[in-house]
């Protein structure tokens, strides 16, 4: 059956079941671990041990709805409105700098919606991927030129990165810059342009690091966590203790000690440390296996697309999940400085979970359709 004005029809091979199964298994495991890692804190702070779990469960239900909607929406509509998605993402990002923006520690990264908060950077990632996929698929004949093939996408990326730095969200700016780099590499941009821009961005990042005491402290915590174990290195040290305590099979679900106010915010960015402590190497392996299945299926769907825009879009959406998972794992094991990036589908947080479901739905959508 042909969809009006989209140029796409249903595939004969239908939905990718392994991708869908991996998503729901990850979400289910995430709910279990949010409950285990947050119950004590929720009871102490809110008087209800199921406070965080209940909210995450609602987000999971909403995420399922988002996934289904993104799966069934005419994908041609998503592709045609690429500049509208960019505009919406930019407006939401700039709104964090107004009185409706909220946050902690001097950083305003959320929008207060009354009943919930929204973190616009999560939507920025998807909007940027959709734009870059559109751009690189349309400019293949001029992709090797500087003025047409490189300058427009890097300017768009820098606008968003600049808005993130105003919050400030250094980790978010680095993340979308990495998205641009890998998608440009996939799109065929000249390596010399990417290399030069990478040097400039690295230099700018080093300057911001040196001139920001907060960022410098986080860097020192990464470099020498045990020498700063009572202050800036405390969170990483507790994360490593949790992973070490878990061994092969873990101490048992719900029996972990690091979540008992030793590991700050154990249900968010460092939830993998709780998984490692309570479920051990086996539990962590299950998480990595499910993520591996998800990413392999994304790659398979991407390579099957004859249309470049569809291929680049699937690649970029899968890249969002891959980069988030990689950075989160690296932070938890002390391989890179803290970035504030959650573990996809596992960490507590509504904005991230909804966007992960949005990415999954769009990938499934493209995987079940083909260009005429």
Buried (B, 14 or more C-beta within 10 A) or exposed (E): EEBEEBBBEEEEEEEBEEBBBBBBBBBEBBBBBBBBBBBBBBEEEEEEBBBBBBBBBEBBEBBBEBBEEBBEEBBBEBBEEBEEBBEBBBEBBEBBEEEEBBBEEEBBBBBBEEEBBBBBBBBBBBBBBBBBBBBBBEBEEEBBBEEEBBEEBBEBBBEBBEBBBBBBBBBBBBBBBBBBBBBBEBBEBBEEBBEEBEEEBEEBBEEBBEEBEBBBBBBBBBEEBEEBBEEBBBBBBBBBBBBEBBEEEBBEBEEBBBBEEBBBBBBBBBBBBBBBBBBBBEBBEBBEEBBEBBBBBBBBBBEBBEBBBBBBBBBBBBBBBBBBBBBBBBBBBBEBBBBBBBBBBBBBBBBBBBBBBBBBBBBBBBBBBBBE
